[in-house]
């Protein structure tokens, strides 16, 4: 079981804060540092000092870290054209020495699109665009050196592209598809993903989502193994008082988090991670919402990471 630190910087985190968390995650032995791809604060708060672009941030972190993997959960397909996205991710992958994963999704938060002048098509169109984006991005990466890449779709056309720059691996960085949709998400995951992620669901719902994707893999005749993962908000404390203090700090109810996320003492969290492992999960993204509380990450490393 791999544990990854997953952050939401749009809630109010500078680059320096993200760097401190990424370095702590690397030094403490976590597998990866991931961040969301959002431009607007959610819920309460001002969001100051303001949003930071995910791939600009990860490019900088690529030069400030040496071991930990870096990625997004997930990049919004509405934010970037597929060609420039393929270029940016390949460049960050090169800058990191091949330590990049990319989650790619439809985009869902309409308010941030309105706030920054980004078109927000219907859900059906966003899914159709996502599938073309996946074909384009992976096609550009996997085109052999010296050859050209072309693609003609309903929304995107690429003609005679040199398909540069190349990522470190010939097949490109691992692609993560997430969500719990009943039809389109399982099919897209089966066709294009290296990893399928279920975010913020209880084990029972997670297991059902995994089964839908496994069935889609069988229908598509997929032979290549697929990694299964989960994302869970984490709130760990040595005792009940510490659990509740950390829950209060992020505006959450500790009892709700126990049911819906990973909250409690280290032993409680290890046990719940075990339930996800029984369903087939190989990787857990621990969503850390208070990025100033590095002692929280240290506790998880010492009492949870060491046991799973």
N, C-alpha and C positions, 0 to 999 in steps of 0.2 A: 504494500500500500504506500503510495506516494502522497505526501501532503504539500500543498501549494498555498502560498499566501496570496489572497485576492483582495484588491482594494477598490474603493469608489472615490477617486480624487475629486470628482465634480462637486462633492459635498463640501469641499473647502480644504484643499491641500496644495501647497506649493510644490515645485519640483524638489526643493531641498528636503521637504518632509518625505516625499516619495523615495528619494535617494536614501534617506536614513532607514526607512522600512526595508527597502531592497537589500541594503548592506546587512542589516540585522538578519533578514531571512537567509541570506547566503552564509553568513558567519555561523548561524545556529543550525544549519544543516537541512533547511527546507529545500524541496526540489525546484521550486520556481517562484517568481514574483509576477503576478498578473494584475492587470488593471482593467477597469471598465473603459468604454469608449462613449462618453457622454459630454455634452457641452452645457448642461443646465442642472442646477441643484434640484433635488427632489425632496418634497416634504418641507419642513421648516428650515430656517437658517438662510443666510445671505449668499452662501457659496463663495464668499471672499477667501482668497484673493482672486478667484475666478477660475474658469476651466483651463486645463492643460491638455494639449493635443496628445492622444495616446501614442502615436508612432514617433512624433518628435521626442516625447519623453523616453520611450523605449530605446530610441537611438542613442540618447545621452547615457542611459543606464547601461547600454551595451558596452560602453567604454569605461564605465565606473565599476563594473563587476567582472568576474572571471569564470565562475562556475555555474551559477544559477540560471535556469531557463527563464525566458521573458516572453510575455504574450498578452493577448487581449481576450476578454470574455465579456462581450464579443464586439468586434468591429462592426459598426453599422454600415450595411451596404449602401444606404442612402447618402453617406457622407463623402464618398470618394468614387471617382470613376475607376473601373477595374484595371485599366492599364497603369495609371499612376499609383494605384494601390499595390500592384504587383512590383513596381519599381521600388516603392518605399519599403515594403516588407523584405524584399530581397536585399536591399542595401543594409537595413538593420541586421538582417541575418548575417551578412558578411562582416559587419562591424562587431558582431558578438562572437564570431567564430562558429556560427551554426547553432546558436542557442535559442532560436525563435520558434514559437508556435503561434498560429493565428486562429482565433475564433471568428467566424464570419456569420452574420445574421441579417435579417431583413431591416432592422431598425424598427422601433416601436413608439418612442416617446415624441409625440407630435409637437408638444410645446417647445422642445429644444430646436426643432426644425423651424418653427415659426419665429423663435427668438433670433435665429442667425441666418434666416433667408434661405433655408435648404428645402427643396421640393419634397413633399411627402405624399407619394402616390397611395392608391388603395392597397389593402393587404394583398389581394390577388396579384396586382402588378408588382408589388415588392417581392413576393415569392418568385415570380417569373424572372424578375431582374436578378435576384439572388442566384438562381440556377445558372443563368448566363454568366454572371460574375465568376462563379466557381469554375465554370468551364474555361473562361478566359484567363483567370489568374493562374490556375494550375497548368493550363496549356502553354502560357508564356514561359513559366518556370521550366517546364519539362521539354521544351523544344531543344533538340540537340544543338550544341554550339556550332555556329556557321550556317544553320538552317533558318528559315523564315516561318513565321506563324501568321495564319489568317483565320478569321472567324466571321460568320455572318449570322446574326440573330435578329430577333424582333426588336430588341432595344439597343444592342451594341454591335458594331462592326469593326473588325480589325483587319487591316490589309497590309500584307507584306512586312510585318513587324520583325525587326532583328531580335526581338525577345530578350533584351538585355536590360538590366544586369541579371546574372544568374545567382541564385542562392547557393549555399555551400553544398547541399545535397542535390544530386541530379533530379530527384523527385520533388524537391521543394520542401519547405517547412511543413510540419504536421498541421492538418486542417481540423478544426473542432467545429462541430455543429451541435447546437443546443436547443432545448425546448421540449414541450410535451404534446405538440399537435398530433392528432390521430392519423393523418394521411400524408400530408406533404412533407412534414419534417422527417418521419421515418424513411421515406423514399429518398429524400435528398441526402440524409446521413448515410444510407446504404450505398449510394452512388459515389459520393464525393469525400466523405469524412474519413479521417484517421482515428478520430475520437468522437464519441457521442456523450454529451453532458446534460444531466437533468438538474436544473437550478431550483433550489428552495422548495423542495417537495418532501413529504414524509416518505419513509421507506416503502410503504404499500403502493403509493402512486408512482414512485421511482421504479419499482419492480415491474409494474404494468407498462410503463413507458419503455423500459428495456426490452420487454417481450415484443412490443410492436416493432421496434427497430430490428430485433433478431429475425422476426418474420419477414420484414422488408428485405433483409440481407438474403434470406433464403429465396424470396421471390425474384430478386435481381441476380441470383446465382453468384453472389459475392463469396470468394474464397479467402480473400485477405482478411486477417484478424482485425477486429475493431476494438479499440479501448473504450471502456465504459467508465464514466466519472460522475461525480455530483458536486454541486456547489451549495454550501451551507453557511449561514451567518454563525459566527462563533463567539461565545461569551464564556470564558473559563475563569474559575476562581478556586482558590484552595479551600474555601469554606463558603457557606451560604451567603454570609455578609459580603464577601468579595464578589461573588456572582452577581448579587443584586446591585452592588455599587457599579459594576461595569455595565450592567444592563441599563441602569438609570442614566449613565453617561452617554449612551447612544439613543436614549429615548425609547427603549423597548421594555416590555414586561418580561421578567425572568421566567415566569411560569409559561407564558406563551412561547418563549424561545426554546424552552425544554421540549415542548411538543413539536414545534415547527422548524427548529434549527439544531445547532450543537451548543447546548448551554448546560452548565453545571460544573461539578468538580471534574478533575482530569479523568477519574475512573468512569464517571457517567459518559463523558465524551468518547473515551476509548470504546466503551460498550456499544454506543450508537454507531460509531464508525464500523464496528464489527458487523452490525446489522446490514449496513450498506455493502460491506465486503461479501456477505453471504448472497447478496443479489447479483454479484459480479462486478461491483465497482472496484477499480484498481487505483483510483486517484481521487482525492478529496480537495476541493478548493475551499479554503477557510476564509470566508469573507470577514475581514477585520475592518470595522467601521471607525474606531477611534485610533487614528494613525499616530497620535502623540503618545499613546500608551505602549511603549516598547517593552515594558515589563510584562505585559499580556503575552506578547509574542515569545518572550523568553520563557514564561511559564509553560506555554503550549509546547515549546521545543523540549523542555526538560521533562515534562510529565505526560505528554501525549505522543509527540513524535518519537520519543525514545521507546515507546511501548507498542507502536503499530508498524 
